[in-house]
C-alpha cells in the first residue's frame, strides 16, 4: 500500500535587520568603482572600469591628446557604478599625469589619487597645489608627487 507523505510544516526564517549602511550583517558590499591610468616607460596602462563604451572612447582620446609617444595598453573593462563627473575626474588626473616622468592617476569612487615623480621641484610643488582645483566639486584628492632623484646622486 502506498504511503501518504507526512504534512510539511513551514517555518519562516527571521529577517536580519539592516545596518546603518542599508546592508545586511555579514553581506559583502561591492568594491567602489575604480579606474587607473599608469605611466610606465613607453606606455600608458589603463585598468579598472569604464561605465560604457562611449566613455572608453572619450578616455582613449584624452590619453592620445596628452601622451604622444606612449603606447596605450587598455586593460579596463565595462562595469556599473561610475561616480558623478567621472570623465571630469579622469581628465584632471590625466592632465596632471602628463606632467610627470612616471606615476599613476587613479579614480576610486569620487576620489582622485595622483602619485608619481616629477623631474623638477617646481613641477612637483605646482602639481601638489593645483590638483585639488582641477578635480570636480565634491571629490576628494590626494597628490603624492615627489622629485625624481637623479642617477648621479
N, C-alpha and C positions, 0 to 999 in steps of 0.2 A: 504494500500500500504506500503511495507517495506521501512523503511528509509535507506538512504545511510549514512554510517558513515562519519563523518567530517574528513578531512585530519588532520593528526597529524604532528605538527611541531617538528622537532628535535632540541634540544639545547645542545650544548657541554658545559659541566661544565669546568670552568677554572681549570687548573692543578696547585696545590700549589707547590711553589719552595722548593727544599730540603734545609735543613740547612747544616751547615758545617760538621756534622757527617754523612750525607747521609740519614737522616731520614726526613720524612715529619713532618711539625709542628703539634704538638698535638698527634703524633703517640706514641705508647708505645714501648719502647726498651726492649728487653728481658734482664732478670737479668743475670749477669755473671755466668759462670759455677762455682759451689760450691761443695766442699766435706769437710767433717769434721770427725775427729776421736776424741772422748772424753773419757778420762779415769775417770771413776767413781768407787766407791768401788765395787770390784768384777767383773767389766765388762769394755769392750771397746765398745762404741756405735759408729757405723759408720752411717753417714747420708749424704744426698746430692745426688750427681750424679756420676755415672761411665760412661765412654764413650762406653763401651761394656762389654760383659760377660767375655771375656778373662782378661780384666783389673780387673774386680771384683775378679776373682780367684787369680790373682797376688797380689792384695792388701790384700786379706784374708790370703794368705801365709805369707806375710810380717808381718801381725799382729800376727799370730801364732808363728812366729820365735822370736818375741820381747816380747810378753806378754804371759808367760807360764801358769799362774794361772787364768787369767781373762777369763770370758765367752765373746764370740763375739756376739754382737747384731747388725745385719746388717739391717739397715732401709733404706739404699741407693737404688736408682733405676737407670735405664739406661737413658741417655739423651745426646743430642748433645752439642758440643761447648767446649770440653776439650781444655785447653791451651797446647801449645807445651811443651814437657817434663813433662807432668802431673805426670807420675809414679815417676820420679826423685824428684819432689816436695813433693809428698806424702811420699816417702821413707825418705827424710830429716826430715819431720815432725814427722813421726813415730819413727825414731831413737831418736830424741830429747824427744818426749813424753815418751818414755820408761824409761827415767831417772827421770821423775817427779813423785811425790807422787799422784798428781791429776792434771788435766789440759786438754787442747784441742789443737789440731793441725788442722788448717783449711786452705784450699786452695780456694781462690776466684780469678778466672781468673789466672793470672800469679803472684799471691801474696800468700805468706805463712805467717800465723799469728800463733804464738805459745804463749799460755798463760798457767799459772799454778803455782803450788807450789813445790818447791824443799825442801828436808829435811835438806840440808846443804848449807851454804852461798857459799862455794867454787863451788858447783854444779851449783848454780844459776848464779854465775859470769862466769863460763866456758861456760854455755849454751848461755848466752847473747852474749858472744864474738864469739862463734863458729857457731851459727845458720846460719848467712849470708854466711859463707864459704861453708856450706853443700848444699845450695839451687842452683838450676840451674841458669846458667848465664842469666842475664836479668830479673830475678824475683825480686820482692820487698819482704822485710822481716821485720816483727815486732816480737820481742821476749820480752814478758812481763812476766818475771819469778821473782817471789818473794819467800822469805823464809817463810816456814810454821811456824806459831807461835806454840810453844809448849803449851800443855794443862796446865802446871803448872805455866805459867807466869801470 
